[in-house]
Amino acid sequence: MNCHYVTRSLTKPWEGKERKLVYYDFESDSILETTSKNLFAEKDLIEEKYEDALSKLIERPLGIFKQQILEKKQNEVDNWNVFRALFLYFFVQTARFSKFLAEDSEKPENTLEELLSMEEAALNTIVSKYMEKYSVATIGVPEDHTLLFPETGFFSFPLVDSGCVTGFTFSYAVPLFPNLALALVPKTLEKSYEDQIKKQLMSYSVGINEDNCNRVVIPANLLDVNSKESIISGIKYYRQISIDTAQNIHKLRSLVVEMYEKVGLKIGPA
């Protein structure tokens, strides 16, 4: 069975004719094309019973949410299953991609099966706890920006956060459309967070995990107005500045942690 480790419906807005996806491959340093059926997929990755759970918990509710956006009703999410899926996506996708990366001998014990085997009451508890610290929000990007879709299924990005002792926190987003992403937003942020986030999303959507994020999907119409060379150059540029920024923030955190420890104080996890 052909199993996707990135939900195919999520990459649909990036498709061109015949459901083909254009993507940049970091390993071959080239822009390639294939069908969405074949990209981000592996044979027999997930058992059918877990595919059914994925569809019920994540894929169908996300489909409802995206349709609400298209109908301009995204602020009217009153269905708990849809709301729960927005939070659970990031947990499940992390486990889903980890399963793809794992060696065959490790796959039977992957966290994905554990998550998808949980009773709904347990999943509701996980989401309720996470809601104490985070909100979910749709964030649009400026008109001259466009989001790419990374093979990890989501991407991390830093935020200036006065509620964090180091001054920065890392959050997560999944592109829903080339001009809109769903982001996890720490509740410690000021209400002006949207302006801060929307200017960063494009550069971080190329993914900052060099070891694992080897492919990023490009909107099909981007090649109509840009050469392959300019697109490749832009992707490399944005990834490098994003990686440099993330590394500098981690260095800053290490310095702050060291300073606090010298006076006998401790900082919690990032």
Phi and psi restraints in degrees (value plus and minus 20) as a CYANA .aco file:
   2 ASN   PHI    -101.4   -61.4
   2 ASN   PSI      91.9   131.9
   3 CYS   PHI    -131.0   -91.0
   3 CYS   PSI     109.5   149.5
   4 HIS   PHI    -109.4   -69.4
   4 HIS   PSI     115.0   155.0
   5 TYR   PHI    -116.2   -76.2
   5 TYR   PSI     -21.8    18.2
   6 VAL   PHI    -147.5  -107.5
   6 VAL   PSI     104.9   144.9
   7 THR   PHI     -73.6   -33.6
   7 THR   PSI     103.2   143.2
   8 ARG   PHI     -80.8   -40.8
   8 ARG   PSI     -54.2   -14.2
   9 SER   PHI     -85.6   -45.6
   9 SER   PSI     -44.8    -4.8
  10 LEU   PHI     -91.7   -51.7
  10 LEU   PSI     -55.0   -15.0
  11 THR   PHI    -106.2   -66.2
  11 THR   PSI     -23.1    16.9
  12 LYS   PHI     -76.9   -36.9
  12 LYS   PSI     -61.3   -21.3
  13 PRO   PHI     -83.5   -43.5
  13 PRO   PSI     -32.0     8.0
  14 TRP   PHI    -115.9   -75.9
  14 TRP   PSI     -23.4    16.6
  15 GLU   PHI     -93.2   -53.2
  15 GLU   PSI     132.3   172.3
  16 GLY   PHI    -127.8   -87.8
  16 GLY   PSI    -169.0  -129.0
  17 LYS   PHI     -86.5   -46.5
  17 LYS   PSI     126.9   166.9
  18 GLU   PHI      38.8    78.8
  18 GLU   PSI      10.9    50.9
  19 ARG   PHI      35.9    75.9
  19 ARG   PSI      16.3    56.3
  20 LYS   PHI    -111.7   -71.7
  20 LYS   PSI     125.0   165.0
  21 LEU   PHI    -133.6   -93.6
  21 LEU   PSI     114.4   154.4
  22 VAL   PHI    -117.9   -77.9
  22 VAL   PSI     112.7   152.7
  23 TYR   PHI    -164.2  -124.2
  23 TYR   PSI     134.9   174.9
  24 TYR   PHI    -118.3   -78.3
  24 TYR   PSI     110.7   150.7
  25 ASP   PHI    -125.9   -85.9
  25 ASP   PSI      93.9   133.9
  26 PHE   PHI     -85.6   -45.6
  26 PHE   PSI     -54.3   -14.3
  27 GLU   PHI     -87.6   -47.6
  27 GLU   PSI     -63.2   -23.2
  28 SER   PHI    -113.2   -73.2
  28 SER   PSI     -25.9    14.1
  29 ASP   PHI      34.6    74.6
  29 ASP   PSI      28.8    68.8
  30 SER   PHI    -168.9  -128.9
  30 SER   PSI     138.1   178.1
  31 ILE   PHI    -115.9   -75.9
  31 ILE   PSI     105.4   145.4
  32 LEU   PHI    -144.1  -104.1
  32 LEU   PSI     156.3   196.3
  33 GLU   PHI    -165.6  -125.6
  33 GLU   PSI     119.6   159.6
  34 THR   PHI    -176.7  -136.7
  34 THR   PSI     153.4   193.4
  35 THR   PHI     -98.4   -58.4
  35 THR   PSI     133.2   173.2
  36 SER   PHI     -84.4   -44.4
  36 SER   PSI     -40.4    -0.4
  37 LYS   PHI     -85.5   -45.5
  37 LYS   PSI     -51.9   -11.9
  38 ASN   PHI    -119.6   -79.6
  38 ASN   PSI     -42.8    -2.8
  39 LEU   PHI    -100.6   -60.6
  39 LEU   PSI     122.2   162.2
  40 PHE   PHI      36.6    76.6
  40 PHE   PSI      23.9    63.9
  41 ALA   PHI    -158.6  -118.6
  41 ALA   PSI     133.3   173.3
  42 GLU   PHI    -167.4  -127.4
  42 GLU   PSI     122.5   162.5
  43 LYS   PHI     -87.6   -47.6
  43 LYS   PSI     112.3   152.3
  44 ASP   PHI      34.9    74.9
  44 ASP   PSI      17.4    57.4
  45 LEU   PHI     -92.1   -52.1
  45 LEU   PSI     -58.2   -18.2
  46 ILE   PHI    -149.9  -109.9
  46 ILE   PSI     118.1   158.1
  47 GLU   PHI     -86.8   -46.8
  47 GLU   PSI     132.6   172.6
  48 GLU   PHI     -78.0   -38.0
  48 GLU   PSI     -58.0   -18.0
  49 LYS   PHI     -85.2   -45.2
  49 LYS   PSI     -51.0   -11.0
  50 TYR   PHI     -99.5   -59.5
  50 TYR   PSI     -50.4   -10.4
  51 GLU   PHI     -80.8   -40.8
  51 GLU   PSI     -60.2   -20.2
  52 ASP   PHI     -83.2   -43.2
  52 ASP   PSI     -61.4   -21.4
  53 ALA   PHI     -86.0   -46.0
  53 ALA   PSI     -59.6   -19.6
  54 LEU   PHI     -79.5   -39.5
  54 LEU   PSI     -64.4   -24.4
  55 SER   PHI     -82.9   -42.9
  55 SER   PSI     -63.9   -23.9
  56 LYS   PHI     -89.1   -49.1
  56 LYS   PSI     -65.3   -25.3
  57 LEU   PHI    -102.0   -62.0
  57 LEU   PSI     -54.6   -14.6
  58 ILE   PHI    -140.0  -100.0
  58 ILE   PSI     -77.6   -37.6
  59 GLU   PHI     -88.3   -48.3
  59 GLU   PSI     -66.7   -26.7
  60 ARG   PHI     -86.6   -46.6
  60 ARG   PSI     -66.3   -26.3
  61 PRO   PHI     -81.7   -41.7
  61 PRO   PSI     -58.2   -18.2
  62 LEU   PHI     -84.0   -44.0
  62 LEU   PSI     -57.0   -17.0
  63 GLY   PHI     -82.5   -42.5
  63 GLY   PSI     -60.3   -20.3
  64 ILE   PHI     -82.9   -42.9
  64 ILE   PSI     -63.4   -23.4
  65 PHE   PHI     -83.1   -43.1
  65 PHE   PSI     -64.1   -24.1
  66 LYS   PHI     -84.9   -44.9
  66 LYS   PSI     -56.2   -16.2
  67 GLN   PHI     -86.6   -46.6
  67 GLN   PSI     -56.9   -16.9
  68 GLN   PHI     -83.1   -43.1
  68 GLN   PSI     -56.8   -16.8
  69 ILE   PHI     -83.8   -43.8
  69 ILE   PSI     -66.1   -26.1
  70 LEU   PHI     -81.2   -41.2
  70 LEU   PSI     -51.4   -11.4
  71 GLU   PHI    -112.4   -72.4
  71 GLU   PSI     -10.9    29.1
  72 LYS   PHI      38.7    78.7
  72 LYS   PSI      20.9    60.9
  73 LYS   PHI    -141.3  -101.3
  73 LYS   PSI       1.5    41.5
  74 GLN   PHI     -86.9   -46.9
  74 GLN   PSI     -36.2     3.8
  75 ASN   PHI    -110.4   -70.4
  75 ASN   PSI     -12.0    28.0
  76 GLU   PHI    -136.3   -96.3
  76 GLU   PSI      14.6    54.6
  77 VAL   PHI     -95.1   -55.1
  77 VAL   PSI      81.4   121.4
  78 ASP   PHI    -136.5   -96.5
  78 ASP   PSI      -7.9    32.1
  79 ASN   PHI    -121.8   -81.8
  79 ASN   PSI      97.6   137.6
  80 TRP   PHI     -80.9   -40.9
  80 TRP   PSI     -58.4   -18.4
  81 ASN   PHI     -81.3   -41.3
  81 ASN   PSI     -57.7   -17.7
  82 VAL   PHI     -89.3   -49.3
  82 VAL   PSI     -67.0   -27.0
  83 PHE   PHI     -81.6   -41.6
  83 PHE   PSI     -62.7   -22.7
  84 ARG   PHI     -81.9   -41.9
  84 ARG   PSI     -60.1   -20.1
  85 ALA   PHI     -83.0   -43.0
  85 ALA   PSI     -53.2   -13.2
  86 LEU   PHI     -83.5   -43.5
  86 LEU   PSI     -57.1   -17.1
  87 PHE   PHI     -98.6   -58.6
  87 PHE   PSI     -65.8   -25.8
  88 LEU   PHI     -85.2   -45.2
  88 LEU   PSI     -46.1    -6.1
  89 TYR   PHI     -71.5   -31.5
  89 TYR   PSI     -65.6   -25.6
  90 PHE   PHI     -87.6   -47.6
  90 PHE   PSI     -56.9   -16.9
  91 PHE   PHI     -86.0   -46.0
  91 PHE   PSI     -70.5   -30.5
  92 VAL   PHI     -86.4   -46.4
  92 VAL   PSI     -61.0   -21.0
  93 GLN   PHI     -85.5   -45.5
  93 GLN   PSI     -57.1   -17.1
  94 THR   PHI     -78.5   -38.5
  94 THR   PSI     -66.5   -26.5
  95 ALA   PHI     -88.9   -48.9
  95 ALA   PSI     -56.1   -16.1
  96 ARG   PHI     -85.2   -45.2
  96 ARG   PSI     -65.1   -25.1
  97 PHE   PHI     -91.0   -51.0
  97 PHE   PSI     -56.5   -16.5
  98 SER   PHI     -81.1   -41.1
  98 SER   PSI     -56.0   -16.0
  99 LYS   PHI     -85.5   -45.5
  99 LYS   PSI     -59.2   -19.2
 100 PHE   PHI     -82.6   -42.6
 100 PHE   PSI     -58.5   -18.5
 101 LEU   PHI     -96.2   -56.2
 101 LEU   PSI     -46.1    -6.1
 102 ALA   PHI     -87.9   -47.9
 102 ALA   PSI     131.6   171.6
 103 GLU   PHI     -88.2   -48.2
 103 GLU   PSI     135.6   175.6
 104 ASP   PHI     -73.9   -33.9
 104 ASP   PSI     -57.8   -17.8
 105 SER   PHI     -88.4   -48.4
 105 SER   PSI     -40.2    -0.2
 106 GLU   PHI    -113.4   -73.4
 106 GLU   PSI     -40.2    -0.2
 107 LYS   PHI     -81.6   -41.6
 107 LYS   PSI     -57.0   -17.0
 108 PRO   PHI     -80.6   -40.6
 108 PRO   PSI     -43.7    -3.7
 109 GLU   PHI    -124.7   -84.7
 109 GLU   PSI      -1.7    38.3
 110 ASN   PHI     -87.1   -47.1
 110 ASN   PSI     128.5   168.5
 111 THR   PHI     -82.9   -42.9
 111 THR   PSI     -44.2    -4.2
 112 LEU   PHI     -76.8   -36.8
 112 LEU   PSI     -67.6   -27.6
 113 GLU   PHI     -82.7   -42.7
 113 GLU   PSI     -56.9   -16.9
 114 GLU   PHI     -83.0   -43.0
 114 GLU   PSI     -65.0   -25.0
 115 LEU   PHI     -82.5   -42.5
 115 LEU   PSI     -65.8   -25.8
 116 LEU   PHI     -95.8   -55.8
 116 LEU   PSI     -30.5     9.5
 117 SER   PHI    -114.6   -74.6
 117 SER   PSI     -27.6    12.4
 118 MET   PHI     -87.8   -47.8
 118 MET   PSI     129.0   169.0
 119 GLU   PHI     -87.3   -47.3
 119 GLU   PSI     131.3   171.3
 120 GLU   PHI     -81.1   -41.1
 120 GLU   PSI     -52.0   -12.0
 121 ALA   PHI     -82.2   -42.2
 121 ALA   PSI     -59.1   -19.1
 122 ALA   PHI     -88.2   -48.2
 122 ALA   PSI     -60.7   -20.7
 123 LEU   PHI     -85.0   -45.0
 123 LEU   PSI     -58.1   -18.1
 124 ASN   PHI     -82.4   -42.4
 124 ASN   PSI     -57.9   -17.9
 125 THR   PHI     -85.8   -45.8
 125 THR   PSI     -63.6   -23.6
 126 ILE   PHI     -77.7   -37.7
 126 ILE   PSI     -68.4   -28.4
 127 VAL   PHI     -84.0   -44.0
 127 VAL   PSI     -62.5   -22.5
 128 SER   PHI     -81.2   -41.2
 128 SER   PSI     -60.0   -20.0
 129 LYS   PHI     -85.8   -45.8
 129 LYS   PSI     -62.1   -22.1
 130 TYR   PHI     -87.4   -47.4
 130 TYR   PSI     -51.8   -11.8
 131 MET   PHI     -85.9   -45.9
 131 MET   PSI     -38.8     1.2
 132 GLU   PHI     -87.6   -47.6
 132 GLU   PSI     -47.0    -7.0
 133 LYS   PHI    -132.1   -92.1
 133 LYS   PSI     -42.1    -2.1
 134 TYR   PHI    -150.1  -110.1
 134 TYR   PSI     132.3   172.3
 135 SER   PHI    -138.1   -98.1
 135 SER   PSI     143.6   183.6
 136 VAL   PHI    -132.1   -92.1
 136 VAL   PSI     121.9   161.9
 137 ALA   PHI    -167.8  -127.8
 137 ALA   PSI     125.6   165.6
 138 THR   PHI    -109.7   -69.7
 138 THR   PSI     110.2   150.2
 139 ILE   PHI    -143.0  -103.0
 139 ILE   PSI     102.6   142.6
 140 GLY   PHI    -106.9   -66.9
 140 GLY   PSI     132.5   172.5
 141 VAL   PHI    -121.1   -81.1
 141 VAL   PSI     138.7   178.7
 142 PRO   PHI     -77.3   -37.3
 142 PRO   PSI     137.7   177.7
 143 GLU   PHI     -79.1   -39.1
 143 GLU   PSI     -50.8   -10.8
 144 ASP   PHI    -110.4   -70.4
 144 ASP   PSI      -9.3    30.7
 145 HIS   PHI    -130.5   -90.5
 145 HIS   PSI     137.3   177.3
 146 THR   PHI    -166.6  -126.6
 146 THR   PSI     118.8   158.8
 147 LEU   PHI    -107.1   -67.1
 147 LEU   PSI     120.0   160.0
 148 LEU   PHI    -117.5   -77.5
 148 LEU   PSI     143.2   183.2
 149 PHE   PHI    -133.8   -93.8
 149 PHE   PSI      91.7   131.7
 150 PRO   PHI     -99.0   -59.0
 150 PRO   PSI     132.3   172.3
 151 GLU   PHI     -89.6   -49.6
 151 GLU   PSI     -33.4     6.6
 152 THR   PHI     -91.5   -51.5
 152 THR   PSI     -38.7     1.3
 153 GLY   PHI      73.2   113.2
 153 GLY   PSI     -32.5     7.5
 154 PHE   PHI    -183.6  -143.6
 154 PHE   PSI     155.6   195.6
 155 PHE   PHI    -163.6  -123.6
 155 PHE   PSI     136.2   176.2
 156 SER   PHI    -120.3   -80.3
 156 SER   PSI     135.1   175.1
 157 PHE   PHI    -175.7  -135.7
 157 PHE   PSI     129.4   169.4
 158 PRO   PHI    -107.8   -67.8
 158 PRO   PSI     132.7   172.7
 159 LEU   PHI    -153.9  -113.9
 159 LEU   PSI     120.5   160.5
 160 VAL   PHI     -90.2   -50.2
 160 VAL   PSI     101.2   141.2
 161 ASP   PHI    -157.3  -117.3
 161 ASP   PSI      85.7   125.7
 162 SER   PHI     -87.9   -47.9
 162 SER   PSI     -36.8     3.2
 163 GLY   PHI     -99.6   -59.6
 163 GLY   PSI     -28.5    11.5
 164 CYS   PHI    -123.4   -83.4
 164 CYS   PSI     114.6   154.6
 165 VAL   PHI     -82.2   -42.2
 165 VAL   PSI     -45.8    -5.8
 166 THR   PHI    -106.0   -66.0
 166 THR   PSI     -27.7    12.3
 167 GLY   PHI      70.0   110.0
 167 GLY   PSI     -30.0    10.0
 168 PHE   PHI    -156.9  -116.9
 168 PHE   PSI     131.9   171.9
 169 THR   PHI    -159.9  -119.9
 169 THR   PSI     133.0   173.0
 170 PHE   PHI    -121.8   -81.8
 170 PHE   PSI     115.7   155.7
 171 SER   PHI    -145.8  -105.8
 171 SER   PSI    -193.6  -153.6
 172 TYR   PHI    -157.3  -117.3
 172 TYR   PSI     129.6   169.6
 173 ALA   PHI    -166.1  -126.1
 173 ALA   PSI     131.2   171.2
 174 VAL   PHI    -143.8  -103.8
 174 VAL   PSI     108.0   148.0
 175 PRO   PHI     -86.3   -46.3
 175 PRO   PSI     112.0   152.0
 176 LEU   PHI    -121.4   -81.4
 176 LEU   PSI     -56.3   -16.3
 177 PHE   PHI    -163.4  -123.4
 177 PHE   PSI     144.3   184.3
 178 PRO   PHI     -79.7   -39.7
 178 PRO   PSI     -34.7     5.3
 179 ASN   PHI    -139.0   -99.0
 179 ASN   PSI     -10.3    29.7
 180 LEU   PHI    -170.5  -130.5
 180 LEU   PSI     117.2   157.2
 181 ALA   PHI    -149.3  -109.3
 181 ALA   PSI     136.1   176.1
 182 LEU   PHI    -121.0   -81.0
 182 LEU   PSI     105.1   145.1
 183 ALA   PHI    -142.8  -102.8
 183 ALA   PSI     125.9   165.9
 184 LEU   PHI    -105.1   -65.1
 184 LEU   PSI     106.0   146.0
 185 VAL   PHI    -140.4  -100.4
 185 VAL   PSI      98.1   138.1
 186 PRO   PHI     -79.6   -39.6
 186 PRO   PSI     117.9   157.9
 187 LYS   PHI     -91.8   -51.8
 187 LYS   PSI     -28.9    11.1
 188 THR   PHI     -98.5   -58.5
 188 THR   PSI     -30.3     9.7
 189 LEU   PHI     -94.2   -54.2
 189 LEU   PSI     133.0   173.0
 190 GLU   PHI     -92.2   -52.2
 190 GLU   PSI     144.7   184.7
 191 LYS   PHI     -86.3   -46.3
 191 LYS   PSI     -36.9     3.1
 192 SER   PHI    -102.1   -62.1
 192 SER   PSI      -8.3    31.7
 193 TYR   PHI     -78.1   -38.1
 193 TYR   PSI     -50.8   -10.8
 194 GLU   PHI     -80.6   -40.6
 194 GLU   PSI     -63.1   -23.1
 195 ASP   PHI     -81.9   -41.9
 195 ASP   PSI     -56.4   -16.4
 196 GLN   PHI     -87.5   -47.5
 196 GLN   PSI     -63.8   -23.8
 197 ILE   PHI     -91.1   -51.1
 197 ILE   PSI     -66.1   -26.1
 198 LYS   PHI     -80.7   -40.7
 198 LYS   PSI     -46.4    -6.4
 199 LYS   PHI    -100.9   -60.9
 199 LYS   PSI     -32.4     7.6
 200 GLN   PHI    -122.8   -82.8
 200 GLN   PSI     -43.1    -3.1
 201 LEU   PHI     -78.8   -38.8
 201 LEU   PSI     -61.5   -21.5
 202 MET   PHI     -81.2   -41.2
 202 MET   PSI     -68.1   -28.1
 203 SER   PHI     -85.9   -45.9
 203 SER   PSI     -54.1   -14.1
 204 TYR   PHI    -104.5   -64.5
 204 TYR   PSI     -34.6     5.4
 205 SER   PHI     -89.0   -49.0
 205 SER   PSI     -31.7     8.3
 206 VAL   PHI     -97.4   -57.4
 206 VAL   PSI     -30.3     9.7
 207 GLY   PHI      65.5   105.5
 207 GLY   PSI     113.5   153.5
 208 ILE   PHI    -126.2   -86.2
 208 ILE   PSI     -17.1    22.9
 209 ASN   PHI    -111.6   -71.6
 209 ASN   PSI      73.4   113.4
 210 GLU   PHI     -83.9   -43.9
 210 GLU   PSI     -51.1   -11.1
 211 ASP   PHI     -93.1   -53.1
 211 ASP   PSI     -52.8   -12.8
 212 ASN   PHI    -134.7   -94.7
 212 ASN   PSI     -51.8   -11.8
 213 CYS   PHI    -109.6   -69.6
 213 CYS   PSI      68.7   108.7
 214 ASN   PHI    -117.7   -77.7
 214 ASN   PSI     -33.1     6.9
 215 ARG   PHI    -155.3  -115.3
 215 ARG   PSI     119.2   159.2
 216 VAL   PHI    -152.9  -112.9
 216 VAL   PSI     113.9   153.9
 217 VAL   PHI    -103.3   -63.3
 217 VAL   PSI     118.1   158.1
 218 ILE   PHI    -128.5   -88.5
 218 ILE   PSI     118.9   158.9
 219 PRO   PHI     -72.7   -32.7
 219 PRO   PSI     114.9   154.9
 220 ALA   PHI     -76.9   -36.9
 220 ALA   PSI     -53.4   -13.4
 221 ASN   PHI    -103.6   -63.6
 221 ASN   PSI     -22.4    17.6
 222 LEU   PHI     -85.9   -45.9
 222 LEU   PSI     -52.8   -12.8
 223 LEU   PHI     -92.3   -52.3
 223 LEU   PSI     -34.5     5.5
 224 ASP   PHI     -91.8   -51.8
 224 ASP   PSI     -45.3    -5.3
 225 VAL   PHI    -142.7  -102.7
 225 VAL   PSI     -20.7    19.3
 226 ASN   PHI    -157.0  -117.0
 226 ASN   PSI     127.4   167.4
 227 SER   PHI     -98.2   -58.2
 227 SER   PSI     138.1   178.1
 228 LYS   PHI     -79.6   -39.6
 228 LYS   PSI     -58.7   -18.7
 229 GLU   PHI     -82.2   -42.2
 229 GLU   PSI     -62.8   -22.8
 230 SER   PHI     -90.5   -50.5
 230 SER   PSI     -54.6   -14.6
 231 ILE   PHI     -86.5   -46.5
 231 ILE   PSI     -66.4   -26.4
 232 ILE   PHI     -81.4   -41.4
 232 ILE   PSI     -64.3   -24.3
 233 SER   PHI     -80.9   -40.9
 233 SER   PSI     -62.0   -22.0
 234 GLY   PHI     -85.5   -45.5
 234 GLY   PSI     -62.8   -22.8
 235 ILE   PHI     -81.6   -41.6
 235 ILE   PSI     -65.0   -25.0
 236 LYS   PHI     -82.8   -42.8
 236 LYS   PSI     -61.5   -21.5
 237 TYR   PHI     -82.4   -42.4
 237 TYR   PSI     -70.0   -30.0
 238 TYR   PHI     -85.8   -45.8
 238 TYR   PSI     -57.0   -17.0
 239 ARG   PHI     -85.2   -45.2
 239 ARG   PSI     -62.0   -22.0
 240 GLN   PHI     -85.7   -45.7
 240 GLN   PSI     -65.4   -25.4
 241 ILE   PHI     -87.9   -47.9
 241 ILE   PSI     -51.9   -11.9
 242 SER   PHI     -88.5   -48.5
 242 SER   PSI     -62.9   -22.9
 243 ILE   PHI     -84.2   -44.2
 243 ILE   PSI     -64.6   -24.6
 244 ASP   PHI     -80.1   -40.1
 244 ASP   PSI     -63.0   -23.0
 245 THR   PHI     -83.4   -43.4
 245 THR   PSI     -65.8   -25.8
 246 ALA   PHI     -82.1   -42.1
 246 ALA   PSI     -62.7   -22.7
 247 GLN   PHI     -84.4   -44.4
 247 GLN   PSI     -60.2   -20.2
 248 ASN   PHI     -85.3   -45.3
 248 ASN   PSI     -56.7   -16.7
 249 ILE   PHI     -87.0   -47.0
 249 ILE   PSI     -60.3   -20.3
 250 HIS   PHI     -84.4   -44.4
 250 HIS   PSI     -58.0   -18.0
 251 LYS   PHI     -83.9   -43.9
 251 LYS   PSI     -62.0   -22.0
 252 LEU   PHI     -81.6   -41.6
 252 LEU   PSI     -62.9   -22.9
 253 ARG   PHI     -81.4   -41.4
 253 ARG   PSI     -62.2   -22.2
 254 SER   PHI     -80.5   -40.5
 254 SER   PSI     -60.2   -20.2
 255 LEU   PHI     -85.9   -45.9
 255 LEU   PSI     -61.8   -21.8
 256 VAL   PHI     -85.6   -45.6
 256 VAL   PSI     -62.8   -22.8
 257 VAL   PHI     -80.9   -40.9
 257 VAL   PSI     -65.1   -25.1
 258 GLU   PHI     -81.5   -41.5
 258 GLU   PSI     -61.6   -21.6
 259 MET   PHI     -82.9   -42.9
 259 MET   PSI     -65.0   -25.0
 260 TYR   PHI     -84.9   -44.9
 260 TYR   PSI     -61.2   -21.2
 261 GLU   PHI     -84.3   -44.3
 261 GLU   PSI     -51.7   -11.7
 262 LYS   PHI     -85.8   -45.8
 262 LYS   PSI     -44.9    -4.9
 263 VAL   PHI    -124.9   -84.9
 263 VAL   PSI      -6.2    33.8
 264 GLY   PHI      65.0   105.0
 264 GLY   PSI      -2.6    37.4
 265 LEU   PHI    -129.5   -89.5
 265 LEU   PSI     138.1   178.1
 266 LYS   PHI    -145.8  -105.8
 266 LYS   PSI     128.9   168.9
 267 ILE   PHI    -132.1   -92.1
 267 ILE   PSI     119.3   159.3
 268 GLY   PHI     -91.5   -51.5
 268 GLY   PSI    -199.6  -159.6
 269 PRO   PHI     -79.1   -39.1
 269 PRO   PSI     133.6   173.6
